[in-house]
Amino acid sequence: MLLTKATQADFTPVCALYRAVCAAMNAAGNDQWVWGEYPNEDFLRKTLDADTLFVAREDDRLLCAVTVDTNFDPEYAQVNWLFGTKPGAFHRLAIAPEAQGRGLGRKIIADICGILRAQGCDVLRIDTYSPNENAQKLYAAIGMRKAGEVRFFHREQPFYCFELPLTEDCPMLPLTMHPAFRGGKLTPWGGDKLRTVYGKPIAEVPTGESLEVSCIPGLESVDDAGVKLPELIEKYGARFAGKYAGETFPLLLKFIDAAESLSVQVHPDDPYAGANENGKLGKTEAWLILDAPAGSQLVYGIKAGTSLAALRTACEAGAAVEPLLRRVDVKPGDVCFIPAGCVHAIGAGIMLYEIQQSSDVTYRFYDWDRVDKNGNRRELHIDRALDVTDLEFTLDPIPAPDAPVARVLDETYFTLDLMKVSAEQAVPAINHFGMLTVLEGEMSLCWQGGCRKLAKGESLYVPAAAPALTLKGTGRAALSMPQ
């Protein structure tokens, strides 16, 4: 081990080392450190007295100084960390200018990791100024994950945060995902409530869908560093995605804003989609109604007694299909289970949370005779829609449960738990992975050794190796998981 505890005799040479390193950084145009401002003698004296200052020497010449401890700035609390419940850190890693470029940084960090493991830490967390490209290259080379960014010292540019698990069984934390969006001509029925209600950064109006947790090609959700969900699954494996680490990702989570009614549509099951849609999954889904004007209705099946021949004739005639559609009243809190084969349409003015199989296969029966600005109608898929329609479907919406935790759906492809939080509520145990979404209120998600504030509309991916989780505050949340 190169690092040893600094002694009182090291104080003067340590200060000289930091002066030299700051001068070299500033000469290269990097103002991360300015001697006397940060770092300064007061910082160094405090770490020396706290027994957290370490040094490395070569032939009695000081090559490196660094502080190793478990202290963090408050800005770290909102970083999108993925690893660890017992974090440790190093601060102010200074390597003498003449000793740089010799691989010393890797050896020093290896020593730091050993020191922190001996102290019971399971993850290393650090930050570096964004212009410090050499440090970033080093951290990437040793496998550190870029977790996000913070701002310090009134610097114009951000500091990038990195982390490295220190143990094989290091817990994996819930990870906020940033959604992909479908808008414009892809969702002509959409509106602007994804932005006005949930603060989503939509790029255009209308936008109808926020794909909160998604592996759909071209519409993947990402972490703070822009890493796509499929890449995270591939990198972190079964501890991240359970048995689905080596399989097709099974689920897709969305918010939907229907300013106008959606098309009347139906989805295939797995065998039909596999045979007719290039091996894709079918689509069974469920809706949780988030907002709905008084008197809102959904299309939820076909009226009893309708034959397939009658349905075909009506579909080919257009609006003649409307009298054959089964409509149901819905209100906020209702849950609708929509298996493959169920004909359905979301009504105008409704916002909802949707959990579904990870599939983009939809067959339209009818689109209310809508035309675009050029007078064109959207494509219909009547033959395939009729192939997969279940004329016997008769389920009704499930009323909102009045319980702290309620499993409202336990189906072939997914479960759905709804949580009504008042002060504190344990999150159900995770099966393979979970998708946790804040629906309303002000809450924090907590675990042993950590806590994060959550925003309304925020969705998190919860890995298989997550610690026990608790929601604190007041509000509502939903948790979806695969079977």
C-alpha positions as CSV (number, residue, x, y, z in Angstrom):
1,M,0.0,0.0,0.0
2,L,1.4,3.4,-1.0
3,L,-0.9,5.5,1.3
4,T,-0.1,6.1,4.9
5,K,-1.6,8.3,7.5
6,A,-0.2,11.8,7.4
7,T,1.6,13.1,10.5
8,Q,1.9,16.6,11.9
9,A,5.4,16.7,10.3
10,D,3.7,16.3,6.9
11,F,1.6,19.5,7.2
12,T,4.1,22.0,5.6
13,P,5.1,19.7,2.7
14,V,1.4,18.8,2.1
15,C,0.6,22.5,1.8
16,A,3.5,23.0,-0.6
17,L,2.2,20.0,-2.7
18,Y,-1.3,21.5,-3.0
19,R,0.2,24.9,-4.0
20,A,2.2,23.3,-6.8
21,V,-0.8,21.2,-8.0
22,C,-3.1,24.3,-8.0
23,A,-0.6,26.3,-9.9
24,A,-0.3,23.6,-12.5
25,M,-4.0,23.2,-12.9
26,N,-4.6,27.0,-13.2
27,A,-1.8,27.2,-15.8
28,A,-3.6,24.6,-17.8
29,G,-6.9,26.6,-17.7
30,N,-8.5,24.5,-15.0
31,D,-9.9,26.6,-12.1
32,Q,-11.3,23.7,-10.1
33,W,-8.8,24.5,-7.3
34,V,-7.5,27.9,-6.3
35,W,-5.0,27.7,-3.5
36,G,-6.2,29.7,-0.5
37,E,-9.8,29.6,-1.6
38,Y,-10.1,25.8,-2.0
39,P,-8.1,24.0,-0.9
40,N,-6.5,26.0,1.9
41,E,-4.6,25.4,5.1
42,D,-7.7,25.3,7.2
43,F,-9.1,22.4,5.2
44,L,-5.9,20.5,5.4
45,R,-5.4,21.2,9.1
46,K,-8.9,19.9,9.9
47,T,-8.4,16.6,8.0
48,L,-4.9,16.1,9.5
49,D,-6.4,16.6,13.0
50,A,-9.3,14.3,12.1
51,D,-6.9,11.5,11.1
52,T,-8.3,11.3,7.6
53,L,-5.4,12.8,5.6
54,F,-3.2,10.3,3.8
55,V,0.0,10.7,1.9
56,A,2.3,8.7,-0.4
57,R,6.0,9.1,-0.7
58,E,8.9,8.0,-2.9
59,D,12.4,8.2,-1.4
60,D,11.1,10.6,1.3
61,R,9.6,12.8,-1.4
62,L,5.9,13.6,-1.1
63,L,4.1,12.5,-4.2
64,C,0.4,12.5,-3.2
65,A,-2.0,13.7,-0.6
66,V,-5.7,12.9,-0.2
67,T,-8.5,12.9,2.4
68,V,-10.4,9.6,2.8
69,D,-13.6,9.7,4.9
70,T,-17.3,9.2,4.9
71,N,-18.3,12.9,4.8
72,F,-20.4,14.3,1.9
73,D,-21.6,17.7,0.8
74,P,-25.4,18.1,1.0
75,E,-25.5,18.4,-2.8
76,Y,-24.8,14.7,-3.0
77,A,-28.3,13.8,-1.6
78,Q,-30.1,14.4,-4.9
79,V,-27.5,12.7,-7.2
80,N,-28.9,9.7,-9.1
81,W,-26.7,7.2,-7.3
82,L,-27.0,3.5,-8.2
83,F,-24.8,1.8,-5.7
84,G,-24.4,1.4,-2.0
85,T,-25.9,2.1,1.5
86,K,-22.6,2.7,3.2
87,P,-20.7,5.2,1.0
88,G,-17.1,6.5,1.5
89,A,-15.3,9.2,-0.4
90,F,-11.9,10.7,-1.1
91,H,-11.4,14.5,-1.4
92,R,-8.7,16.7,-2.8
93,L,-6.6,14.0,-4.4
94,A,-3.4,15.8,-5.3
95,I,-0.5,14.2,-7.2
96,A,2.7,16.1,-7.7
97,P,2.9,17.5,-11.2
98,E,6.2,15.7,-11.9
99,A,4.7,12.3,-10.8
100,Q,1.6,12.5,-13.0
101,G,1.2,10.3,-16.1
102,R,3.0,7.3,-14.4
103,G,-0.1,5.4,-13.4
104,L,0.1,6.5,-9.8
105,G,-3.6,7.6,-9.7
106,R,-4.8,4.0,-10.3
107,K,-2.6,2.7,-7.4
108,I,-3.7,5.5,-5.1
109,I,-7.4,4.8,-5.8
110,A,-6.9,1.1,-5.2
111,D,-5.4,2.0,-1.8
112,I,-8.4,4.3,-1.1
113,C,-10.8,1.5,-1.9
114,G,-9.0,-0.8,0.5
115,I,-9.1,1.8,3.3
116,L,-12.8,2.3,2.8
117,R,-13.6,-1.5,2.7
118,A,-11.8,-1.8,6.0
119,Q,-14.1,0.9,7.4
120,G,-17.2,-1.1,6.3
121,C,-18.0,1.0,3.2
122,D,-19.6,-0.7,0.2
123,V,-19.3,2.1,-2.4
124,L,-16.9,4.9,-3.3
125,R,-18.5,8.3,-4.3
126,I,-16.6,11.3,-5.6
127,D,-16.9,14.3,-7.9
128,T,-14.5,16.2,-10.2
129,Y,-14.8,19.5,-12.1
130,S,-16.2,19.0,-15.6
131,P,-13.1,20.6,-17.3
132,N,-10.8,18.1,-15.6
133,E,-10.7,15.6,-18.4
134,N,-7.7,13.7,-17.1
135,A,-9.5,12.8,-13.9
136,Q,-12.6,11.7,-15.8
137,K,-10.6,9.5,-18.1
138,L,-9.0,7.8,-15.1
139,Y,-12.3,7.2,-13.4
140,A,-13.8,5.8,-16.5
141,A,-10.8,3.5,-17.0
142,I,-11.1,2.0,-13.6
143,G,-14.8,1.3,-14.1
144,M,-16.5,4.1,-12.2
145,R,-20.1,5.0,-13.2
146,K,-20.9,8.6,-14.0
147,A,-23.9,9.2,-11.8
148,G,-24.8,12.9,-12.5
149,E,-23.6,16.3,-11.6
150,V,-23.6,18.9,-8.8
151,R,-22.4,22.6,-8.5
152,F,-20.0,24.0,-6.0
153,F,-18.0,27.1,-5.2
154,H,-20.0,29.3,-7.6
155,R,-18.0,27.8,-10.5
156,E,-19.6,28.3,-13.9
157,Q,-19.4,24.7,-14.9
158,P,-20.7,21.6,-13.1
159,F,-18.9,18.9,-11.2
160,Y,-19.4,15.4,-12.4
161,C,-20.2,12.7,-9.8
162,F,-18.8,9.1,-10.1
163,E,-19.3,6.0,-8.1
164,L,-17.6,2.5,-7.8
165,P,-19.0,-0.4,-5.8
166,L,-16.5,-1.8,-3.4
167,T,-18.1,-5.2,-2.6
168,E,-19.7,-7.9,-4.7
169,D,-22.9,-7.7,-2.7
170,C,-23.1,-3.9,-2.8
171,P,-26.9,-3.0,-2.8
172,M,-28.2,-1.3,-5.9
173,L,-30.4,1.8,-5.4
174,P,-33.6,2.9,-7.2
175,L,-32.6,4.9,-10.2
176,T,-34.6,7.8,-11.6
177,M,-35.2,7.3,-15.3
178,H,-35.7,10.1,-17.8
179,P,-38.5,9.3,-20.3
180,A,-38.7,9.2,-24.0
181,F,-41.7,10.9,-25.6
182,R,-44.1,10.3,-28.5
183,G,-45.7,13.4,-29.8
184,G,-46.7,15.4,-32.9
185,K,-48.2,13.4,-35.7
186,L,-47.5,10.1,-33.8
187,T,-50.0,11.2,-31.1
188,P,-52.4,13.8,-32.7
189,W,-54.8,13.2,-29.8
190,G,-52.2,14.3,-27.2
191,G,-52.0,17.6,-25.3
192,D,-49.6,19.5,-23.0
193,K,-50.5,18.1,-19.6
194,L,-47.4,16.0,-19.4
195,R,-45.6,19.3,-19.0
196,T,-48.1,21.3,-17.1
197,V,-49.1,18.6,-14.6
198,Y,-46.0,16.5,-14.2
199,G,-43.2,18.8,-15.4
200,K,-42.1,16.6,-18.2
201,P,-39.7,18.3,-20.7
202,I,-41.8,17.6,-23.8
203,A,-40.5,19.1,-27.0
204,E,-43.8,19.7,-28.8
205,V,-47.6,20.0,-28.4
206,P,-49.4,17.7,-28.8
207,T,-47.4,15.1,-26.9
208,G,-49.4,12.1,-25.9
209,E,-47.0,9.6,-24.3
210,S,-44.2,9.7,-21.8
211,L,-42.4,6.4,-21.9
212,E,-41.2,6.4,-18.3
213,V,-39.3,3.1,-18.1
214,S,-38.7,1.8,-21.6
215,C,-36.5,-0.5,-23.6
216,I,-38.4,0.1,-26.9
217,P,-35.8,0.6,-29.6
218,G,-35.4,4.3,-30.3
219,L,-37.5,5.2,-27.3
220,E,-35.4,4.0,-24.4
221,S,-35.5,5.8,-21.1
222,V,-32.1,6.9,-19.7
223,D,-30.3,7.8,-16.5
224,D,-28.8,11.2,-15.7
225,A,-25.7,10.5,-17.7
226,G,-27.8,9.5,-20.8
227,V,-27.1,5.8,-20.5
228,K,-30.0,3.8,-21.9
229,L,-31.9,1.3,-19.9
230,P,-30.9,-1.7,-22.1
231,E,-27.2,-0.7,-21.6
232,L,-27.6,-0.7,-17.9
233,I,-29.3,-4.1,-17.9
234,E,-26.5,-5.5,-20.1
235,K,-23.8,-4.1,-17.8
236,Y,-25.2,-4.9,-14.4
237,G,-27.0,-8.2,-15.1
238,A,-29.1,-10.2,-12.8
239,R,-28.5,-8.0,-9.7
240,F,-30.1,-5.2,-11.8
241,A,-32.9,-7.0,-13.7
242,G,-33.3,-10.5,-12.1
243,K,-34.0,-13.3,-14.5
244,Y,-34.8,-10.7,-17.2
245,A,-31.1,-9.8,-17.5
246,G,-30.7,-12.4,-20.2
247,E,-34.2,-12.1,-21.7
248,T,-36.3,-9.6,-23.6
249,F,-37.2,-6.8,-21.2
250,P,-40.8,-7.6,-20.4
251,L,-42.5,-4.3,-19.4
252,L,-43.1,-0.7,-20.5
253,L,-44.4,2.0,-18.2
254,K,-46.1,5.1,-19.6
255,F,-48.0,8.3,-18.8
256,I,-50.7,9.1,-21.4
257,D,-52.4,12.5,-21.9
258,A,-55.4,12.1,-24.1
259,A,-56.6,15.6,-24.9
260,E,-58.8,13.9,-27.6
261,S,-60.1,10.3,-27.7
262,L,-57.6,7.7,-28.9
263,S,-58.4,5.4,-31.8
264,V,-60.5,2.3,-31.2
265,Q,-57.8,-0.4,-31.1
266,V,-56.8,-3.9,-30.0
267,H,-53.6,-5.7,-29.3
268,P,-52.4,-9.2,-30.1
269,D,-51.2,-11.9,-27.7
270,D,-47.7,-13.3,-27.7
271,P,-48.2,-16.1,-30.2
272,Y,-50.0,-13.9,-32.8
273,A,-47.4,-11.1,-32.5
274,G,-44.5,-13.5,-32.6
275,A,-45.9,-15.1,-35.8
276,N,-47.0,-11.9,-37.5
277,E,-44.9,-9.0,-36.1
278,N,-41.3,-10.3,-36.5
279,G,-41.1,-12.0,-33.2
280,K,-42.4,-9.1,-31.1
281,L,-44.2,-9.6,-27.8
282,G,-47.9,-9.2,-27.6
283,K,-49.5,-6.5,-25.5
284,T,-51.5,-7.0,-22.4
285,E,-51.7,-3.7,-20.4
286,A,-53.5,-2.0,-17.6
287,W,-54.5,1.6,-16.9
288,L,-54.7,3.6,-13.7
289,I,-56.9,6.7,-14.2
290,L,-55.0,9.7,-12.9
291,D,-57.4,12.5,-14.0
292,A,-60.7,12.4,-15.8
293,P,-63.4,15.1,-16.3
294,A,-66.8,14.4,-14.8
295,G,-68.7,11.9,-17.0
296,S,-65.6,10.4,-18.6
297,Q,-65.9,7.2,-20.5
298,L,-63.7,4.6,-22.0
299,V,-64.3,2.1,-24.8
300,Y,-63.9,-1.2,-22.9
301,G,-64.8,-4.1,-25.1
302,I,-67.6,-4.9,-27.7
303,K,-71.3,-5.0,-26.8
304,A,-72.6,-8.4,-26.0
305,G,-74.1,-10.4,-28.8
306,T,-72.1,-8.7,-31.6
307,S,-70.8,-11.2,-34.1
308,L,-67.4,-11.0,-35.9
309,A,-69.2,-10.6,-39.2
310,A,-71.2,-7.7,-37.9
311,L,-68.2,-6.1,-36.4
312,R,-66.3,-6.4,-39.7
313,T,-69.1,-4.8,-41.7
314,A,-69.4,-1.9,-39.2
315,C,-65.6,-1.3,-39.2
316,E,-65.5,-1.2,-43.0
317,A,-68.3,1.4,-43.0
318,G,-66.4,3.6,-40.5
319,A,-68.7,5.3,-38.0
320,A,-71.1,2.4,-38.0
321,V,-68.8,0.7,-35.5
322,E,-69.6,3.2,-32.8
323,P,-72.9,1.7,-31.6
324,L,-71.2,-1.6,-31.2
325,L,-68.6,-0.3,-28.7
326,R,-69.0,-1.1,-25.0
327,R,-68.5,2.1,-23.0
328,V,-67.9,2.4,-19.2
329,D,-67.7,5.3,-16.9
330,V,-64.4,6.0,-15.1
331,K,-63.1,8.3,-12.5
332,P,-59.6,9.0,-11.0
333,G,-58.3,6.0,-9.1
334,D,-60.0,3.4,-11.2
335,V,-57.9,0.6,-12.7
336,C,-58.7,-1.1,-16.0
337,F,-57.1,-4.4,-16.9
338,I,-56.8,-4.8,-20.7
339,P,-55.7,-8.2,-21.8
340,A,-54.7,-8.9,-25.4
341,G,-57.9,-9.1,-27.5
342,C,-59.8,-6.4,-25.5
343,V,-61.1,-3.7,-27.8
344,H,-60.4,-0.3,-26.1
345,A,-60.1,3.4,-26.5
346,I,-59.1,6.2,-24.0
347,G,-61.7,9.0,-23.8
348,A,-61.0,12.7,-24.3
349,G,-59.6,14.6,-21.3
350,I,-58.3,11.5,-19.5
351,M,-54.7,11.2,-18.1
352,L,-53.6,7.8,-17.1
353,Y,-50.7,5.6,-15.9
354,E,-50.2,2.6,-18.1
355,I,-48.2,-0.6,-17.4
356,Q,-47.9,-3.0,-20.3
357,Q,-45.9,-5.6,-22.0
358,S,-42.9,-4.1,-23.8
359,S,-44.5,-4.0,-27.2
360,D,-45.4,-1.3,-29.7
361,V,-47.9,-3.4,-31.7
362,T,-51.3,-1.8,-32.0
363,Y,-54.1,-2.6,-34.5
364,R,-56.6,0.2,-35.1
365,F,-60.3,-0.5,-35.9
366,Y,-61.5,3.0,-36.2
367,D,-60.1,6.6,-35.6
368,W,-63.3,8.6,-35.3
369,D,-63.0,9.6,-39.0
370,R,-60.2,12.1,-38.0
371,V,-58.1,13.6,-40.8
372,D,-54.8,15.6,-40.6
373,K,-54.2,19.0,-42.0
374,N,-53.8,17.5,-45.4
375,G,-57.1,15.6,-45.2
376,N,-55.4,12.2,-44.6
377,R,-56.7,9.5,-42.3
378,R,-54.5,7.4,-40.1
379,E,-53.8,3.8,-41.1
380,L,-56.3,1.1,-40.0
381,H,-55.5,-2.6,-39.5
382,I,-59.0,-4.1,-39.7
383,D,-58.1,-7.6,-40.8
384,R,-55.5,-8.2,-38.1
385,A,-57.6,-6.4,-35.5
386,L,-60.5,-8.8,-36.2
387,D,-58.1,-11.8,-36.0
388,V,-57.3,-11.0,-32.4
389,T,-60.5,-9.5,-31.0
390,D,-62.1,-11.1,-28.0
391,L,-65.8,-10.6,-28.4
392,E,-66.5,-12.1,-24.9
393,F,-64.6,-9.6,-22.9
394,T,-66.7,-8.2,-20.0
395,L,-64.5,-6.9,-17.2
396,D,-65.4,-3.7,-15.4
397,P,-63.0,-1.0,-13.9
398,I,-61.7,-1.7,-10.5
399,P,-62.5,1.1,-8.0
400,A,-59.7,2.9,-6.2
401,P,-58.7,0.9,-3.1
402,D,-58.8,2.6,0.3
403,A,-55.8,1.0,1.9
404,P,-52.1,1.9,2.7
405,V,-51.0,-0.8,0.2
406,A,-53.2,-2.7,-2.2
407,R,-52.2,-5.2,-4.9
408,V,-54.9,-4.3,-7.4
409,L,-53.6,-6.6,-10.2
410,D,-51.7,-9.9,-10.1
411,E,-51.7,-11.0,-13.7
412,T,-49.7,-13.2,-16.0
413,Y,-47.3,-10.5,-17.1
414,F,-47.2,-8.0,-14.2
415,T,-48.4,-6.9,-10.8
416,L,-49.6,-3.5,-9.8
417,D,-49.5,-2.2,-6.2
418,L,-51.0,1.1,-5.2
419,M,-49.7,2.9,-2.1
420,K,-51.5,5.6,-0.1
421,V,-48.7,7.2,2.0
422,S,-49.5,9.0,5.2
423,A,-46.3,9.6,7.2
424,E,-44.5,6.4,6.3
425,Q,-45.1,3.3,4.2
426,A,-42.9,0.3,3.4
427,V,-42.6,-0.5,-0.3
428,P,-43.5,-4.1,-1.3
429,A,-40.6,-6.5,-1.8
430,I,-39.1,-6.3,-5.3
431,N,-39.5,-9.3,-7.7
432,H,-36.8,-9.2,-10.4
433,F,-37.2,-5.4,-10.8
434,G,-39.7,-2.8,-10.0
435,M,-41.0,0.5,-11.4
436,L,-41.9,3.0,-8.8
437,T,-43.8,6.2,-9.7
438,V,-44.9,9.1,-7.6
439,L,-48.5,10.0,-8.5
440,E,-49.1,12.9,-6.2
441,G,-47.9,14.5,-3.0
442,E,-44.6,15.2,-1.4
443,M,-42.5,12.2,-0.5
444,S,-39.0,10.9,0.0
445,L,-37.8,7.4,-0.7
446,C,-35.6,6.1,2.1
447,W,-33.4,3.1,2.8
448,Q,-30.8,2.2,5.4
449,G,-28.2,5.0,5.2
450,G,-29.9,7.1,2.6
451,C,-33.0,9.1,1.5
452,R,-34.0,11.0,-1.6
453,K,-36.7,13.5,-2.3
454,L,-39.1,12.6,-5.1
455,A,-41.0,14.8,-7.5
456,K,-44.6,14.3,-8.6
457,G,-44.5,12.3,-11.8
458,E,-41.0,10.9,-11.1
459,S,-40.5,7.2,-12.1
460,L,-37.7,5.1,-10.7
461,Y,-36.3,1.8,-11.8
462,V,-35.8,-0.4,-8.7
463,P,-33.1,-3.1,-9.2
464,A,-33.4,-6.7,-8.0
465,A,-30.6,-6.0,-5.5
466,A,-32.3,-3.0,-3.9
467,P,-32.4,-2.7,-0.1
468,A,-35.6,-2.5,1.8
469,L,-37.4,0.8,0.8
470,T,-39.7,3.1,2.6
471,L,-41.8,6.0,1.4
472,K,-42.1,8.9,3.8
473,G,-44.4,11.9,3.5
474,T,-47.9,12.2,2.2
475,G,-49.1,11.2,-1.3
476,R,-49.8,8.3,-3.6
477,A,-47.4,6.0,-5.5
478,A,-47.6,3.0,-7.8
479,L,-45.3,0.0,-8.1
480,S,-45.3,-2.3,-11.1
481,M,-43.3,-5.5,-11.3
482,P,-43.0,-8.5,-13.7
483,Q,-44.2,-11.9,-12.6
